[in-house]
Amino acid sequence: MKKEIIKEIIRDFHLEDLPELFERDIEVSLSSGKIISLIGARRSGKTSFLFNTIEKLKKKGVDRKKILYLNFEDERLDLKTDELDLLLQAYRELYPDLNLRDCHLFFDEIQNIKNWEKFVRRLYDSVTKNIFITGSNSKFLSTDIATSLRGRTLSYEVYPLSFKEYLRFNKVGIDLYSSKSVAKVNNYLLKYLDNGGFPEVVHYDDRLREKVLQEYFNVMIYRDLVERYEIKNMAVLKFFIKRILASSTKQLSVNTIYNELKSSGFKLGKNQLYEYLDACQSIYLAFVLKKYAHKLVSLELGDRKVYSIDNGLLNAVNFRFSEDKGKAMEQVVFLELKRRGKELYFYKGRYECDFIVKEGNTVSEIIQVSYSLSNEKTKKREIRGIVDVCKEFGMKNGMIITTEAAPDFEVEKIIIKVVPLYRWLLTQRQV
């Protein structure tokens, strides 16, 4: 029965038209000879990216029958590890004349099957090199792939839409030398800061978008956290998640949250909260940014800041992030730096600096984010943060990302470049 269901799923895919999709700015090779792994938050666009890749293969002349796509979140694919071979059996029986070495296999959310990596490794070693897989858990990348598929994969992280992609989804042209175009771009930037970049909800009205994003949030909690990590203490988990998301862009103290829970009568170990934090990072709900330190021990055990996967998600679950545009901007800059694959830290000495970007063993960029520099006290604070870091690392320049265009200036022989957020988001390249 299961094999017949699989045949039906495969055949339906071959007979249905692919949805019309927008291009993302992630580029992967169609003939790398490696397993292509896409990892990222639920609903961030991994499936759409697979469909785009399939469309490119079709345009290159690949017969649709030579493309096998299966989504392991389809409840009909209720397979155990020892039943995975039914996929190949069903495919071969449907198309006995195909040479599977020439076929392309697409497995969506395959981490739902226990020990999936052994099956994929066997396919790669003995069936075909053309394999594409996705997952919504970073442990899928760091643990399963690293142990069983080492050297066989090229991995890419998929985030919600960048601002450049957001404009493309809204069919907004970009001309950075046209005042009319820049005004329109900045109008959409305000929406992007509030609504975030999950692809499905870009064109939804406010009420529907909020409802859908709340559903994303609930699925992340109940399916990705509670079920996958077998978490029993729901009350503690919910409180913990609310506290870390409400702290987005701020320093996070697990010890403080632990004491709050303890004083409220909850019995738990502090390590349990650290495990929850790791799990939230694994499913891309939250990210932890370390405070820069020269010593490894200080780096690993020092202060932390926390960021969320999306501003729209934060606003939808009542953290009302849109009320503080400066924090919303900082979130957007953090996520864009993550998209670009940057190694990031924050700095705190006498003053604080939002982002230190490292390349290898050297600091390559120093970035402050400020909604406005019109307030003299704010401007002085942001400048001191940059100057302190530049002196610490022997840097000659830093950057302030803000909403307003302003001339660069020099402070204590350090050049400080002022860049409007829209320009920084649209002119920097993703790695």
N, C-alpha and C positions, 0 to 999 in steps of 0.2 A: 504493500500500500504506500509506504513512504517513497519508494522509488517512482511510483506512478505520479505521486504528487509533485515530486521534483521535476519529472518530465513536463508536467503541465506548467510549472513555474517557468522553466527554461523556454518552452515553446511560446508561452504568452509574451515573454520578453522579446522574442524574435519577431513576433507578429505586430507588436505595438509600436507606435511612433515614439521616438524620444522627445521629451519635453523641450521647448525652446528655452535655452539657458544663456545667461550672460557669462562672458569670459572673466575669469579671475586672473590675478597677476602672478600666480604661481606657475612656474614653467618646469615641467618634468619631461624627461626623455621617453619616447615611445619605444626605443630599441636599445636600452642601456644594458640588457643582459642581467639586470638586477631586479629583485622584487621591489616594487615601488610601494612604500608604506606612507599613508596619510593619517596623521593623528591630530585630533583637535576636539574642541568642545562639541557637545551634541548640538545639532542644527546649525553648525557653523558653515556648512556648504561642502562637506566631503563627498556626499552622494552626487551632488550636482557636478562636482569636479570629475568624478568618475564618468558621468554621462557625457560631459564635454570631451573627455579623452576618448570615449567610445565613438563619438561623432567625428573626431579627428581621424580615427582609424578607418571609419567608413569612407571618409573623403579621400583617404590614401588608397582606397580600393580593397580594403579588407572585407570579405564576405561577412554579413551579420551573423551567419551560423557559426563562424569561427570565433565568436565573442560570447563567452559565458559570463553572465552577471547574476549574482545571488546576494540577497540582502538577508543577513542572519537575524534581523529583527522581525522578519516575516514569521508570524506564529506557526505557519504551516511547516517551516523548517525546524521542527523540534527534534534535532539530531543529537545523539550522544557521540562521544569521540570515536567509538568503534563503528559508527554508521556513516562517517564522513566519506568513505569510499563509495557510498551509494551515489554521490554526486557525479563521480567519474563514470560509474556504470550507467547511470541514466543518460548522461551526455553521449556516451559511446553508442548506446542503443538507439538513441534518437537519430544520430548522424554517424552511422558505421563507416562511411567513406572518408571521414575527416582524419587528417593527420594531426593529432593533438599537439605535436611539437610546434605547429604553425598557428595554434589557437592562442587567444588572449583570455585569461581568467581574471575576473573581477569579483572580489569577496568583500562585501560591505559589512562593517561591524562584526568582524569574524571573532573578536575576543569573547563573544557570547558563548562560544564552544570551548569547553575545557580541553587543554592540550592541542589547540588548533595548530600551533607552530610546528609540531612534528609532522602533521599532515601536509602543511604548506612546504616544508622542507623536502618531503618526499616528492611532491609535485615538481618542485624546482629541480631536484636532482635527476628525476627520471621521466618527467612528462613534458614540461615546457618552461622556458625562462621568462615567458611573458605573463607575469603575475602582478596584480595590483590589489592591495588590501587597505582597509581603513579600520580605525578604532577610536573610541571616545575616552580612552584612558591612557595616560602617559606611561603607566607601568607596562602597558602593551608594548611601548617603545623601549623602555629602559631595561626591562627584565626579560620578557618572553623573547623579544627579537635578539637582544644582546646575547642570550645564552644559546638559543637553538639556531638562530639564523645569522650569526656573526659573519660579516664579510659578504653576505648575499643580498643585502638590502640597501636602498637609498631612501632615507626617511625625510618627510616634510611635515611641518606643523601647519594646520589650517585654522586661522582665526576668523571671527566675524569680519565683515567687510572693512577694508581700509577706507579712508575718506575718498581717495581717488576712485576706488571701486564703487563706493556709495554714489558718487556723482554719475558714474557710468550707468548704474542701475536706474537713476532718475533722468537719464538722457540729457545731462547738463554738459554742454561744451565748456572747455577750459581755454581761456586766452588771458594769460597773466599780464598782458600789456593793454588790456581793455578795461577801463574803469567800470563799464556796464557789466562785463563778465565777472570781474572781481566782486562787485556788489552782490551779484546773484550767487556766486560761490560762497560768500560769507553768510548769506541768508540760509543756504543749505547746511553750512557748517554749524549754525546754531541748532538746527534740527538734529544734526548728527550728534552733537554734544548731549542732547536730551534723549534721543530715541535709540541711539546705539546703531549697531551694524549687522544684526542677525538678518540674513538675506530674505527669509520668508516674510518678515514683517515690514520691510521697507515701504511698501505701498499701502499698508493698512492704515485705517483711521486710528485715532488715539485710543479709543475704547477697545477696539478689537486687538490692536497691538499689545496693549497692556494685559489683556486676558490671555493671549497666546504666550507672551513672555512669562507670565505667572505659571502657565502650564509647563513651559520649559523648566522653570525653577523646581516645580514639584516633581517632575520626572527625574531631574538630576538628584534630588534628595532621596526619593523613594526607590528608584530603580538603580541608579548609578552608585549611590552610597549605601542605603539600608540593605538592599538585596545583595549587591556584589560584595560588600564588606561585612555582611551579616551583623549589622549594628542593632543592638537590642534596646539601648537607652535612648528612645526617640526624644524625650523631653530635653535631655542634655544636648543632644545633637542639634535640635532646632534652635535652642538658646545660643549655642556656640556659633552656628552659621549666621544667625542674625547679628551677633556681636562682631564677627570678623568682617561681614559685608558693610555694616554700619561704620566700620573703621577704615574703609577704603581710602587710600592715600595717606593714612596716618600710621603712627607707630603702633604695633600690636604687642600686647603683653598677655601671653597665655597664662602667666601666673596670676594676673589680675582677674581674668575670667574664671580661673580655678577658684580663687577666693570668693568671688561673687556667688558661684554655684554652691560652694561649701557653706557659706553663710545662709543660703536659702534652703539648706537641709538636704542637698543632693550628696550622695555618697559615690565618690569616684576617685580614681587615681589621676594624677597630673599627666602621666604618660598617655592616658586615654585621650586627652585633649590634643596632645601632639600627634597622635595617630589620626584623629579627625582632621587636623590641619593638613597632614600629608595626603589624606584621602581627598580633601577638597582641591588640593593642587593637582592630584592625579587626574581628576575629571575636568580640569580646566575651569572650575568655578571661581577659584581664587589663586593668586600668585603671591609669593613672599619675596620681598627685596631685602637683601642683606645690607647692613651698614659696612662701608669699606673699612678695612683694617689691614695693616701690614703683616700682622702675625696671624697665622692660620687659626689658632685657637680663638682669638678675638673675633675673627671673621665668622667662624661657625657658631660661636656662642653669644655673639653680640646682639645689638638691637635689630629689630625687623620692622619693615613697613609692609602693608598688605594692599593689594589691588584686586579688582574684580575683572571678570572676563568682558563686561559690557555695561556701559552707562544705562542703556535702555532697560536691561535686566534689573539693575539697582533701583531705578525709578519705579519699575513695575511692582517690585515687592516692598514698596513703601519706605525706601531709604531716601527718597526725594533728593537725589544727588544733583538734579538740575538747579536747585536753589543756590548752589555755590559753583559759579561758572569756572572759577580758578581751579577747584578740585576736579571738575569735569574735564577741564583741559589737561590737567596733570595725568588723569586716567588715560586719555586719548594718546598723549605723548608716550606714556609707558607702553601701551599696547602696540603702538607703531614701532617703537624700538624693539619690542619682542618679535614683531613680524620681520624685522630686518635682521634678526638673528644676533642682536648685540648682547655682549656680556655686560650686565648692569649692576650698579651699586648706588646707594645714596651715601652722602657724606654728612657727618655731624661733628663739628669742632666747636669753636666759639659761635659759629653760625652754621646754618644747614644749607646744603646744596641738593637739589632734587635728584639729579642723575649724573653719575660718573660712568662713562663708557670706556671699556678696556678692549684693546686688541692685543692679544698675546700678553706680554708682561708690561705693556705700556698703556698709559691713559691717552685716549685719542680724542675724547670730547668731554666737555663740561657743560651741563645744561641746567638752567633754571627755567621754571614755568611760572608765569605770573599773568593774571587776567589783564592787569593794567599797571602802568608805571606812573600814572598821573599823581598818585599819592607819594609825596616825597619820602615819608617814613618807609613805605613799602619798597620803593625804589632803592633806598639806601640799604635795606636788609638784603634784598636780592643781590645787589652788587657785592656786599661784604661776603656773602656766601660764595660767590664765584671767585673773588680775589683770594679768599682764604685757601680754596682748593687749588687754584693756579699756583700759589706760592708753595703749597705742600708738595706739588708734583712738578714744579719747574715749568709750568705751561705759560705760554705767552698770550693765550686768548681763551675766551669762553663765550657762551651764547645764552641770551634770554629769549625765550619764546613767549610772545604775548599776542594780544589781539590787534595792536596798533602798529603801523609802520613808524619807524623812528630811526634817526641816524645812529651809526656806530659811535662809540666813544671810548676814551682811554682813561683808566684809573690805575695809578701806581705802575705805569708802563705795561699794563695788561689791556689788550684790545677786547672790548665787549661788543659783540655783534647782537643787534636786536632784530629778530625775525618774526613777522606775523605768522600765526599758527597755520593759516591756510596755505601760505607759501612753503613753509617747512614741510607740511604734509604732502604737498603736490610736487615738490622739486627734488626731494631726497629719493634715492633709489633703494629698493628692497634687494637684499642679497639672496 
